[in-house]
Amino acid sequence: MKFFITNDTGRKLALFEYKEGTDVCDDCNSIVIQKGSFMSKHTVCLNRWYDCKWIDDAREIAISKGIVEDFDDDFYVFVKELSCESPIKAASVVLGHIETDAWDIIVNEEGKTLREIFR
């Protein structure tokens, strides 16, 4: 099922596909950031080492492996998909800060959140 996240002006920043676990591995959920999505170049962290090291590492891997390319002064664009272990990690990578409300801000076209559909 397709989902997205918007910025404060309503612009779709990133598209996601949430993948549920299977009968073989019921806790193997993942969320994929789709090609064409944007990743903010701006990061906001209070304590870079403690709060955001894992976000910085994931973003650096996306840049170094060519998963994202420069788009403009504010964004990178995903030229390849990126699979993340959780919606929190996916939203945090896209937005550049820890996003603990990811289950509630990632929605589908009907406005239903990930939480409403999968939890």
C-alpha positions as CSV (number, residue, x, y, z in Angstrom):
1,M,0.0,0.0,0.0
2,K,1.3,3.4,-0.9
3,F,1.8,6.2,1.6
4,F,3.3,9.7,1.7
5,I,4.6,12.4,4.0
6,T,4.1,16.1,3.3
7,N,5.8,19.3,4.5
8,D,4.0,22.1,6.3
9,T,2.8,23.6,3.0
10,G,1.2,20.3,1.9
11,R,3.9,19.4,-0.7
12,K,4.5,15.6,-0.9
13,L,8.1,15.1,0.2
14,A,8.3,11.3,0.1
15,L,6.4,8.3,-1.1
16,F,6.6,5.1,0.9
17,E,5.5,1.5,0.5
18,Y,4.9,-0.3,3.8
19,K,5.6,-4.1,3.8
20,E,4.1,-6.3,6.5
21,G,5.8,-9.4,7.8
22,T,4.8,-12.8,6.5
23,D,3.7,-16.1,8.0
24,V,7.4,-17.2,8.1
25,C,8.5,-13.9,9.7
26,D,5.7,-12.0,11.3
27,D,8.0,-9.2,12.7
28,C,9.9,-8.6,9.4
29,N,8.1,-5.4,8.6
30,S,9.8,-2.7,6.5
31,I,9.0,0.5,4.8
32,V,10.6,1.5,1.5
33,I,11.3,5.2,0.6
34,Q,10.4,5.3,-3.1
35,K,12.5,6.6,-6.0
36,G,11.5,10.3,-6.7
37,S,11.1,11.1,-3.0
38,F,13.0,14.0,-1.4
39,M,15.4,14.1,1.5
40,S,15.9,17.4,3.3
41,K,19.5,18.7,3.3
42,H,18.7,20.4,6.6
43,T,19.1,18.5,9.8
44,V,17.8,19.5,13.2
45,C,19.2,17.7,16.3
46,L,19.8,18.8,19.8
47,N,22.6,16.5,20.6
48,R,24.2,15.3,17.3
49,W,26.0,12.3,18.7
50,Y,23.2,11.0,21.1
51,D,20.1,12.0,19.2
52,C,20.9,11.8,15.6
53,K,24.0,9.6,15.0
54,W,21.8,6.8,13.4
55,I,20.0,9.4,11.2
56,D,23.3,11.0,10.1
57,D,24.8,7.5,9.3
58,A,21.7,6.4,7.2
59,R,21.7,9.7,5.3
60,E,25.5,9.5,4.7
61,I,25.1,6.0,3.3
62,A,22.3,7.1,1.0
63,I,24.5,9.9,-0.3
64,S,27.7,7.8,-0.6
65,K,26.0,4.9,-2.3
66,G,24.3,7.1,-4.9
67,I,20.8,6.4,-3.5
68,V,20.1,10.1,-3.5
69,E,21.5,12.9,-5.7
70,D,21.6,16.6,-5.3
71,F,18.3,18.3,-6.3
72,D,18.4,21.9,-5.1
73,D,19.6,24.0,-2.2
74,D,17.1,22.3,0.2
75,F,16.7,18.7,-1.0
76,Y,18.3,15.5,-2.4
77,V,16.2,13.3,-4.6
78,F,16.0,9.5,-4.3
79,V,17.2,7.9,-7.5
80,K,16.9,4.5,-6.0
81,E,14.6,3.0,-3.4
82,L,15.8,2.8,0.3
83,S,14.4,0.1,2.6
84,C,14.2,1.0,6.3
85,E,13.4,-1.1,9.3
86,S,10.7,1.2,10.7
87,P,8.5,4.2,9.8
88,I,10.4,6.2,12.4
89,K,13.7,5.6,10.6
90,A,12.2,6.3,7.2
91,A,10.6,9.6,8.2
92,S,13.7,10.7,10.2
93,V,16.0,10.1,7.2
94,V,13.7,12.0,4.9
95,L,13.1,14.9,7.3
96,G,16.6,15.2,8.9
97,H,15.4,14.9,12.5
98,I,14.0,12.3,14.8
99,E,10.3,11.9,13.9
100,T,8.7,9.9,16.6
101,D,5.2,10.6,15.2
102,A,6.0,8.8,11.9
103,W,3.1,6.3,12.4
104,D,0.7,9.3,12.5
105,I,2.2,11.6,9.8
106,I,2.7,9.1,7.0
107,V,-0.7,8.8,5.3
108,N,-2.4,7.3,2.3
109,E,-4.5,9.1,-0.4
110,E,-7.6,8.6,1.8
111,G,-5.9,10.4,4.7
112,K,-5.6,7.2,6.8
113,T,-2.3,7.0,8.8
114,L,0.0,4.0,9.0
115,R,-1.2,3.6,12.6
116,E,-4.9,3.4,11.6
117,I,-4.2,0.7,9.0
118,F,-1.5,-1.4,10.5
119,R,-1.7,-1.1,14.3
